[in-house]
Structure formats: structure tokens, C-alpha cells
Amino acid sequence: MMNGKKCEKIMILDSMMNNSLLDKLKGLDRDLWEKPVLLLLVKGFFKDEDWISYLSARIDKSELIEGFRKRLQRYFEVIEIVSAGPFDVAAVVNTEKIPNGEELSNLMDRIEEDVVSFLLSSKYLGKIKDQVDIFMAPFKSLVDFSIGHAFIRKADEDGIISALNIAFKDTSVRKSVKMSKLTEELLRILDRQDLETYFQPIVDLKDKRAVAYEALIRGPKGSMLRRPDILFKVAVINGLEIELDKLARRKHLERFKRCFFSGCSGSILLTVNLGPQTSLFVDEIDKDTRRYGIPPENVIWEISERAYIDDFSAFVRVVNHLSEKGYKVAVDDFGSGATSLKLTFSIRSDFIKIDRELISGIDKRADKQVFLYNIIRSFYNPSGIIIVEGVETDEELKTLIKIGYRYYQGFYFSKPSPEMPDMKEIEKKLSAVKTEGVKIFNSYYDF
């Protein structure tokens, strides 16, 4: 029968995915062990293990080690750094001038933020993203990192195993603590209904005007959940997506109502995202719109293909029901995966919104240009609208105009704002865009 210490050794080494880690730590200069040293451990938490082999084959381990070393040297005298797995790193640092207690915990928070920003940056994992960003952006959703620590107080095998085990557990605990803080923040936001609506216009290059506003949600200023992607991610993890989606929708409608009845919006449309659990509260959607007195024909409900839909046929029935009520429907994030094709041909879609990942750097990417050229000609319909999202540069816009796109949304025209953007400023911007002599599709549609 295997003894407890042997079992512990196998457990920690298996978890670190590197059987030589213990030997490397034991092989450090014995003079270092005259006093305790601090072990730091970076652990990657993958939500899809299939990505590990793909990514690990495309990274430079020496680059990982060197980048990690440079960041640690901002805080410690680094004794040694070793690879502990495809994306995991262990480091031993000098304990002189290392604070204790709460000060050390706060220091670990700063180190973790610094290290994780490097791991997800364009200098490391982020550069691999370029290989797959036409159809998906996996890194923020598939991998997360945490950093743990422990003191190695004895130079023998038992002392090193004990420190490794404690540091490994610390990574999980720190990850859990971070999530607990985010959950507490989410509950406060929902309880206080502390969300903000921002607006970003959708513009028409042919008629040189804004034709719709997309409503975008923001968490409170200064909050850890200010960004909507993190806000909804935490809500999904905690089973509160429906509550958050409902609150966001009502905030959007209430905010738009003020402009709609004050005349500042004219005949402008409001676009609002629907969550994947829409079928559970479809009646509430219609009630909310009518409660705020906004005509259904002035609202576009956006369905993102990024959303996971458990019952696709039920979802199609919901969308068709909304269409029958007089609402318009848009397929959002078109091109980020195969689901958009299924959505487009299964529902009565008035709008198709091209995913921003397809637009980024399009002026330098012939493959994206060919793809977008074929999209507009495959899905062209005089009674429908194709909208390009995420336009940020003059070069991107010129390329898209040559392909034939008419409707746009992006920072190039206007950043999201808590107030309705100045129409005169938008029209001034649009009047400077040259479209003469270019075949513009959707030319016959009239909002």
C-alpha cells in the first residue's frame, strides 16, 4: 500500500503536470537553504482542457520564463524560475525585506495582476489569438490564472512537497476569494439597481445620418464589474443572468423613454440585447416595452450567436413571436461561429450585425476582405440590413466601403456615451466620408 507522503508527492506533481519540478527545486544551491525561501506558483485554470495541447505547442517556454522573471524582479530578488507545466511557473525568491501578514497578501494581489496581464498580453498568449480571432476569441473565457505562495522552510523533499502543496492550494483559494468578492459586488449592484445605460449610434453612410442607437450596459463607476463582459460572466457563474438581463433591459427602456418623448431621438430605433434565457420571460419583454410607452416598431432585439441556446427551436419560436408583435430582430456577432448561419436562416431577421473580430485590421487582411465580400453578396436583401460593428480606423472604413457596406457602428463614428450622441457632430463626421462611385448595398431600404 502506498504511504501518505508518497501519495501526496504523486498528487502534487501530477497536478503541476511536470515530474521534474521537485528535482529541479531540490537541485538548487544548498547555500540557499540556510534560511526559508519564498515559493511562488502561477497556475492556469482552463475551462476547456482541449486547448492546452493546442496552445502549449505554440508558445515559447523560454519567453514565458523570461517574462515572468522580469515582472518578479520588480518585487523580489529572484533565485530561480522553473517551468511547472504548459502554462504554470514556479519561482523561488529571497525572503529578505518580504513583508508579513496582510502586507504580503496585498503584495501578492499586485504581483498576480502584473503577471496575469503579461500572460494574456500580445507578447505571450495574446499573440496566438491572432491565429483564431476570425471565428472566436477564446482566451478571456477559456483560461484564467492565479498565483499562490508558501515558504520552503526545509531543504529536504518533505519540506519542498509541503510548500508546493500549500502554494498550489493557495492558487485555488485566491481564485475562489476573487470570485466571492465579485459575487458580493454583483449582489449589491442588483439590489441597488446600480447600472448605467450607454448609447452608441448605428450610422448610414448613404444618407449621412444616424438610424439607431444600441443600448450598452455598464456597471457602477469604479466597480470591479464596470465592464459588461465581466459583469455578465459573474452573473452566469452565480445563476443570476436572468435577473441581470431583466434589470439591464428595463434600464435601457427607461433611459430611452426620456429621449423618445422629449423629441431628441426623432424616429430613431433602440437596439437591445436579449440573453439566452429569453424564452423564460418573453411575456415580460413585451410588457416592459409597453409599460414605458415605447412602440414595438421602435425596438430592435439583438440575439448574439455567442449566447448558448439550450433549446434552439424554442428560441426560434420566441423570436418569431416578437416579430409578430411588431418588434424588429437582429442577429448579433455574425461570423464568430457557425450558430449565426443557423440563426439567420431560422428566424425572421431584419438585421445582421457583422462581428467586430472580422473587422479589426481588415485593411491588412485579404482573407477577411474575401469573407466579407462574400457575406454581403450572399445575404444581400433590399428589405434587410447588414451592419458592420467595431470600425475604428480610417483604413478599415475605406476598405469596407469598397466592399460595399452601407451601415456601420464603432468608435470611428462615436464612442458609447451615457447621453445621446450629438447628431450634428455625427452628421459632420459622415459628410466627410467619400462614397461616390462605390456600389453600396442595401440602397433601397428606408428606416
Number of C-alpha atoms within 10 A of each C-alpha: 4 7 7 8 12 10 11 16 20 13 13 20 19 12 15 25 16 15 16 14 19 17 11 13 21 15 10 14 10 9 8 14 14 10 13 17 20 22 24 24 26 25 25 20 17 15 12 11 11 9 14 16 10 10 14 14 10 11 16 11 18 11 12 20 17 12 16 21 19 12 15 20 11 11 15 17 15 17 15 16 21 18 22 22 21 19 21 21 22 25 22 24 22 17 16 12 9 13 12 9 7 9 11 13 15 12 14 18 15 12 17 19 13 15 21 17 14 18 19 19 14 13 13 18 20 18 13 17 18 13 11 11 15 20 16 17 16 14 15 11 13 14 16 16 21 24 28 25 25 22 20 21 16 16 20 12 14 15 15 22 20 20 21 27 20 18 24 23 17 19 22 17 15 17 17 13 12 12 15 13 11 19 19 10 19 24 15 12 18 15 9 9 15 16 19 18 23 20 24 25 30 25 25 20 20 19 15 18 20 25 20 23 25 22 26 20 26 20 21 16 12 7 14 14 21 16 14 13 14 16 23 19 14 20 20 13 11 13 10 17 19 18 11 21 20 17 16 25 22 17 19 23 24 19 19 23 17 13 14 20 12 10 11 14 20 11 12 18 24 27 25 22 22 20 20 21 17 20 18 11 12 16 13 13 18 14 11 16 19 13 13 15 14 18 12 18 13 17 21 25 24 23 26 23 23 17 14 12 17 10 11 14 11 13 22 16 14 19 25 18 14 21 20 11 12 14 19 24 24 28 25 24 24 30 24 21 14 12 16 20 13 11 21 18 9 16 19 18 21 19 20 23 22 24 24 20 22 25 23 19 17 20 17 12 12 11 12 18 20 12 13 22 16 13 15 19 12 9 13 14 16 12 12 17 25 24 22 26 23 19 22 19 15 11 13 18 20 15 17 20 19 15 20 19 26 23 25 24 26 19 14 15 22 20 14 20 14 15 12 16 18 11 14 11 12 17 18 12 15 19 15 9 15 12 16 8 7 12 14 18 21 20 16 11 11 11 9
